[in-house]
């Protein structure tokens, strides 16, 4: 049984989440519901839950500030929020789960399953600490969580040379010469990294502009990277790549 609390300033969101959980995730027990951060702190201290369902935008203290107030954190977190581009980007960087309102039963089931795995592996708190560190230092380049089969590595975007798709996983090539198979899709990396100078050159390739040595126009267009790798440029992506390299 996963022992959970829910913090959200809208009572109807409490009722809706409880309804969907009862129908799809019977392994989750909601121990208490809070309408603000102060009530949430009291519930957290009272129950010591395994999981917190947490709204981000709340009057007074928001969800991120609430997390800062209960350090050290000993629970997993699923954010339940309306669309907020900055908040969701920060959550993605830390490889954490979020649900958009109204909550989809399918997405809820998937998020709870991931939390269940994290509770067993105890990887989640490291990723939450990364989220809070990134939010505390918005002027610095954020670190990214790279979850693989047996660990989570934390790196800055500048350390990534390129990413290559492998079905629903991605091979990440780092500046130190190492390579990791990460349990994220290339599409997820593209969304996260495009603001940091990464270019989608092909359906299967994403490169860091910092490591582009030259553009080769023979035998089909490609990019030569500083590590000697040749990365193809698809016809569909050619105009976008050329614009990004100007």
C-alpha positions in Angstrom: 0.0 0.0 0.0 1.3 3.5 -0.9 0.4 6.0 1.8 -0.4 9.4 0.3 -1.5 12.9 1.0 -3.0 15.4 -1.4 -2.3 19.2 -1.3 -4.4 21.4 -3.5 -6.3 24.6 -2.8 -9.4 23.5 -4.8 -11.7 21.0 -3.0 -13.2 19.6 -6.2 -9.6 18.6 -7.2 -9.4 16.5 -4.0 -12.7 14.8 -4.9 -11.7 14.1 -8.5 -8.3 12.7 -7.7 -9.8 10.4 -5.0 -12.4 9.2 -7.5 -9.8 8.4 -10.2 -7.4 6.8 -7.7 -10.2 4.5 -6.4 -11.0 3.4 -9.9 -7.5 2.9 -11.2 -4.9 2.7 -8.4 -6.3 0.8 -5.4 -2.8 0.4 -4.0 -2.8 4.2 -3.1 -4.5 5.2 0.2 -5.1 9.0 0.7 -4.4 9.6 4.4 -5.3 13.3 4.3 -6.1 16.3 2.1 -4.9 19.8 2.6 -6.1 23.1 1.0 -2.8 25.0 1.5 0.9 24.5 2.3 0.4 25.0 6.1 -2.2 22.2 6.3 0.1 20.1 4.0 3.0 20.6 6.4 0.8 19.4 9.3 -0.3 16.3 7.3 3.3 15.5 6.3 4.5 15.7 9.9 1.5 13.6 11.1 1.6 10.8 8.6 5.1 10.7 7.1 3.6 9.6 3.8 5.2 7.7 1.0 3.7 10.0 -1.7 2.6 13.6 -2.0 0.2 14.7 -4.7 1.1 18.4 -4.9 -0.4 21.3 -6.7 2.1 24.0 -7.8 0.1 27.2 -8.0 -1.6 27.9 -4.6 -2.3 31.1 -2.8 0.5 32.2 -0.5 3.1 29.4 -0.4 3.3 27.5 -3.7 4.2 23.9 -4.2 7.9 24.4 -4.7 8.1 26.6 -1.6 6.2 23.9 0.3 8.9 21.3 -0.7 11.6 23.7 0.5 9.9 23.9 3.9 9.8 20.2 4.6 13.5 19.4 3.9 14.8 16.8 4.2 12.1 15.3 2.1 11.3 11.6 2.7 8.4 11.1 0.3 7.9 10.8 -3.5 6.1 13.6 -5.3 3.7 13.7 -8.2 2.9 17.3 -9.3 -0.7 17.9 -10.3 -1.0 21.2 -12.1 -2.5 23.3 -14.7 -0.2 24.1 -17.6 2.8 26.3 -16.6 5.6 26.2 -19.1 8.4 27.2 -16.7 7.3 24.8 -13.9 6.8 21.9 -16.2 10.2 22.5 -17.9 11.9 22.5 -14.4 10.1 19.2 -13.5 11.1 17.6 -16.8 14.8 18.5 -16.2 14.6 16.6 -12.9 12.9 13.6 -14.5 10.0 13.8 -12.2 6.3 13.1 -12.8 3.5 15.6 -13.3 -0.1 15.3 -14.2 -2.1 18.0 -16.0 -5.6 18.9 -14.8 -8.0 17.4 -15.4 -6.2 14.2 -14.4 -6.2 11.4 -17.0 -6.7 7.9 -15.5 -4.1 6.6 -17.9 -1.5 9.2 -17.0 -2.3 8.7 -13.3 -1.8 5.0 -13.5 1.5 5.4 -15.2 2.8 8.0 -12.7 1.8 5.9 -9.7 3.5 2.9 -11.3 6.7 4.9 -11.6 6.5 6.1 -8.0 6.0 2.5 -6.9 9.3 1.6 -8.6 11.0 4.6 -7.1 9.9 3.8 -3.6 11.5 0.4 -4.1 14.7 1.8 -5.6 14.8 5.0 -3.5 16.0 7.1 -6.4 13.3 9.8 -6.3 14.6 12.0 -3.5 17.8 12.7 -5.4 15.8 13.9 -8.4 13.6 16.2 -6.1 16.8 17.7 -4.7 17.9 18.4 -8.2 14.6 20.1 -9.0 14.9 22.3 -6.0 18.6 23.1 -6.7 17.7 24.1 -10.3 14.8 26.3 -9.1 17.0 28.0 -6.4 19.6 29.0 -9.1 17.6 30.1 -12.1 20.5 32.1 -13.6 22.8 29.0 -13.6 22.6 26.3 -16.2 20.4 23.6 -14.7 21.5 20.0 -14.3 19.6 17.2 -15.9 18.8 13.8 -14.4 19.8 10.9 -16.7 18.0 7.8 -15.4 19.3 4.5 -16.6 18.6 0.9 -15.6 20.6 0.9 -12.3 21.3 4.6 -11.4 20.5 8.3 -12.0 23.4 10.6 -13.2 23.2 14.4 -12.9 24.9 16.5 -15.6 24.9 20.0 -17.1 23.7 20.3 -20.7 27.1 21.5 -21.7 28.5 18.0 -20.9 26.3 16.4 -23.6 27.7 16.2 -27.1 24.8 14.4 -28.7 21.8 12.2 -28.2 20.8 9.3 -30.5 17.4 7.5 -30.4 17.1 3.8 -29.6 13.4 3.2 -29.9 11.9 4.6 -26.7 15.3 5.0 -25.1 18.2 7.3 -25.9 22.0 6.9 -26.1 23.6 10.0 -24.6 27.2 10.7 -25.6 29.1 12.8 -23.0 32.1 15.1 -23.4 34.3 12.8 -21.2 33.9 10.1 -23.9 31.3 8.0 -22.0 28.0 6.8 -23.4 24.8 6.0 -21.5 21.5 4.4 -22.4 18.9 6.6 -20.8 15.2 5.7 -20.2 13.9 8.8 -21.9 12.9 9.3 -25.5 14.8 11.6 -27.9 11.6 13.7 -28.2 11.9 14.4 -24.4 15.5 15.4 -24.8 14.7 17.7 -27.7 12.0 19.5 -25.7 14.3 20.0 -22.7 17.5 20.9 -24.5 16.5 23.0 -27.5 16.7 26.2 -25.3 20.4 25.3 -24.6 21.7 25.2 -28.2 20.8 21.7 -29.1 19.7 21.0 -32.7 17.5 18.2 -34.0 19.3 17.2 -37.2 17.4 14.0 -37.9 14.6 11.9 -36.6 17.2 9.9 -34.6 19.8 12.6 -33.8 20.1 15.6 -31.5 23.4 17.5 -31.3 24.9 20.2 -29.0 25.8 23.2 -31.3 28.8 23.8 -29.0 30.5 20.6 -30.3 29.8 21.2 -34.1 33.1 21.5 -36.0 31.8 21.8 -39.5 29.0 21.3 -41.9 29.8 18.8 -44.7 27.9 19.0 -48.0 29.2 16.0 -49.8 27.4 12.6 -50.0 24.4 14.2 -48.3 24.5 16.9 -45.7 26.0 16.0 -42.2 27.6 17.6 -39.2 31.2 16.8 -38.2 31.4 17.0 -34.4 34.5 17.7 -32.3 34.7 14.0 -31.2 35.0 13.0 -34.9 31.4 11.8 -35.2 29.4 12.4 -38.4 25.8 13.1 -37.7 23.3 13.1 -40.7 21.0 15.9 -41.5 17.7 14.9 -42.9 16.1 16.8 -45.7 13.2 17.6 -43.5 15.4 19.2 -40.8 17.9 20.9 -43.2 16.5 24.4 -43.1 16.1 24.4 -39.3 19.7 23.1 -38.9 21.1 25.8 -41.2 19.2 28.5 -39.5 20.5 27.3 -36.1 24.1 27.3 -37.3 24.1 30.9 -38.5 
